[in-house]
Amino acid sequence: MDAIEFEVRRVVAEKLNLPSGGILDLNDRLTNDLDMDSLDALEIAMELEVSFDTSIADDVWEGAVTAKCLIEIIKKDKEGK
């Protein structure tokens, strides 16, 4: 597990009050499987932007349906810098 995956898992687990161990499957759908609501999504995006010292457009975040998508968004952003 790389640093980006670790941090995404940590943030999502914390914001969604998941039991210890957090996300078991990166392909779990954030809204349907993990019960993320719009406020959770905003808080997760904001914390990830702070954690990775980046700013990502809202429409990009809105396309993230799984934790795996969040990881890919951040990796793509980091590659472009």
Beta strands, then each sheet from edge to edge (+ up, - down):
end
